[in-house]
Amino acid sequence: MQKQWNTRIMVEIAVAAALSLILGMLRLYRMPQGGGITLEMVPIFVVTFRHGFRSGAWVGLIVGLLKLLLDPIVIHPLQLVMDYPLPYAVLGIAGLFAKRPSLGVATGTAARFVVHVVAGVAFWGTYAPAGMNPWVYSLGYNLSYLVPNAILAVIVIILLQKTPLLDSSSK
């Protein structure tokens, strides 16, 4: 892992952010109140495993900000942060597990899940069916698309491990 970014790493971050945004638009399934089943996390994880937490967090942050610019639903400034840049930036946590990418994907997705659940309860709890606890609703809603996303990401990352793409020394 490098301490300083060079031009190549910055380009990888930009390309990964663009690819993540495109993959996020190619949904296998669209959730009614946001989110969906996509491969958008894979490019973030690739950069994270190649260059570490910091680079992965930057890719995620950029992806979240781009999503905010393209298709925003904003009801509160804190909700803006918790629904857009923060959940994607925390995917960088996966970089702490670069030697065990499946664990990294699970950990990064779990961190994103926590952010989305808290935002779901705080800002979207009114969408819970009558009589349903907002925590139960938010947990279920976010699990319903983040678990399939994590499974897809693990499968793709496992396939990519057989290539030089996940090797940060292939510069």
Residue pairs with C-beta under 8 A, 6 or more apart in sequence:
1 51
1 52
1 95
1 98
1 168
2 9
2 51
2 52
2 168
5 55
8 171
9 51
9 55
12 47
12 50
12 51
12 55
13 47
13 55
13 58
13 59
13 62
14 62
15 43
16 43
16 44
16 46
16 47
16 59
17 43
17 59
17 62
17 63
17 66
19 43
20 40
20 41
20 42
20 43
20 44
20 59
20 63
21 40
21 63
21 66
21 67
21 70
23 38
23 39
23 40
23 42
23 43
24 36
24 38
24 40
24 63
24 67
26 38
26 39
27 36
27 37
27 38
28 36
28 37
28 38
29 36
29 37
29 145
29 148
30 36
31 141
31 144
31 145
33 124
33 127
33 141
34 73
34 83
35 116
35 141
35 142
35 145
35 146
36 145
37 145
37 148
37 149
37 152
38 149
39 149
39 152
39 153
39 156
40 63
40 149
41 91
41 105
41 108
41 109
41 112
41 149
41 150
41 153
42 152
42 153
42 156
42 157
43 59
44 56
44 59
44 60
44 63
44 88
44 91
44 92
44 108
45 56
45 91
45 94
45 101
45 104
45 105
45 108
45 153
45 157
46 157
46 160
46 165
46 166
47 55
47 56
47 59
48 55
48 56
48 57
48 59
48 91
48 92
48 94
48 95
48 98
48 104
48 108
49 56
49 94
49 95
49 98
49 101
49 104
49 157
49 166
49 168
50 165
50 166
50 167
50 168
51 95
51 168
52 95
52 98
53 92
53 93
53 94
53 95
53 96
54 92
54 95
55 92
55 95
56 91
56 92
56 93
56 94
56 95
56 108
57 89
57 90
57 91
57 92
57 95
58 89
58 92
59 88
59 92
60 85
60 87
60 88
60 89
60 90
60 91
60 92
61 85
61 88
61 89
63 88
64 84
64 85
64 86
64 87
64 88
64 89
65 84
65 85
67 84
67 88
68 74
68 80
68 84
68 85
72 80
72 84
73 83
74 80
75 123
76 123
78 122
78 123
79 119
79 122
79 123
82 115
82 116
82 118
82 119
82 122
82 123
83 116
83 119
83 123
86 115
87 112
87 115
87 116
87 119
88 112
90 108
90 111
90 112
90 114
90 115
91 108
91 109
91 111
91 112
92 108
93 104
93 107
93 108
93 111
94 101
94 104
94 105
94 107
94 108
95 104
96 104
96 107
97 103
97 104
97 107
98 104
101 154
101 157
101 158
101 161
101 166
102 154
102 157
102 158
105 150
105 153
105 154
105 157
106 150
106 154
109 146
109 149
109 150
109 153
112 146
113 142
113 143
113 146
116 138
116 142
116 146
117 135
117 138
117 139
117 142
118 138
120 134
120 137
120 138
120 141
120 142
121 134
121 135
121 138
124 138
125 134
125 137
125 138
127 137
128 134
128 136
128 137
128 138
129 137
157 166
160 166
164 170
